[in-house]
Amino acid sequence: MSDVSVNSGKRELVGRVVSSKMDKTVVVEVVRRVMHPRYRKYVNRRKTYKAHDENNEYNLDDRVVIRESRPLSRTKRWVVTGAAEVR
């Protein structure tokens, strides 16, 4: 679910918007599937990122692509580049 690609040194992640209550900011949850080292079972690892959304166009449960950028605030280091295709 979390597709990672490298584009000119900037990481891109795919995630789901879990909050859009802030102005020009969305909270995106990225889910990775990682194999547990002992039990050999795949486990979901979740992490949330605050991303810049200039036009406030993304809402709850939208799938978006975020790209790494320079620090925009104390906790915001990602920018929404667009909507991801729904599988």
Buried (B, 14 or more C-beta within 10 A) or exposed (E): BBEEEEEEEEEBBBBBBEEBEEEEBBBBBBEBEEEEEEEEEEEEEEEEBBBBBEEEEBEEEBBBBBBBBEEBEEEBBBBBBEEBEEE
